[in-house]
Each structure stands twice: as structure tokens, then as C-alpha cells.
Amino acid sequence: MHRPYRIHIGNYSLWMLPMSPAILPLHRAIQHAARPLRRLVAWLRRPEHAQGLVEYALLLLLIAVVVIGAVTLFGVRVSTLYSEVDCKVTGAVEQNRNPACP
């Protein structure tokens, strides 16, 4: 049985169990794969980057509202226009009428 040991990180203290030699390669692979994510989180936690992130989020929110409004306003008209074009194209190609077309 392995004895637990304590590690200190900043103001925190953690109890750890020694790692089995069989798990060590997997642990190293996971740590290596998580390194870019940790760097991204550290980069985003800087105050100047967080401010830019909030500005981009607000800009995306504004774009989403505009797109939803445009689809709501023009959606029926655009759908009707596409249906008319589809009927004309399929009618010209197939030479038979689609029952959905007027």
C-alpha cells in the first residue's frame, strides 16, 4: 500500500497518492494533451484578453439578434421565392409539373 503525501500549490494543499507505474504513461499523455488548453485558459485569464473576449461575445450576440430578426421578417418571403424558383427549374428540366407548384 502506498502512503499518501501532501503537495502545496499556492494557497492550496492537496493530498496525493503515489501513481502506479502502469498508469504513468497514460498520465503523461493526458498531461501532454491538456497543455494547450491550460495555456489558453491562462491567456484568457489576463485582464486585457478578458475584456476583448467580452467585446467579441457582445458583437456575436448583436449579430445573432440581427440574423434572427432578418429571418423572422423576411423568412416567409424568401421561402416563397425559393419555392417559385424551384418549381420553374424542376418544371423546365423534367417537363412535368410538380403538384406542389402553382
Protein Blocks (a to p, Z undefined) as FASTA:
>chain_A
ZZdddddehjbccddddddfklmmmmmmmmmmmmmmmmmmmmmmpmklmmmmmmmmmmmm
mmmmmmmmmmmmmmmmmmmmmmmmmmmmmmmmnopacfkbZZ
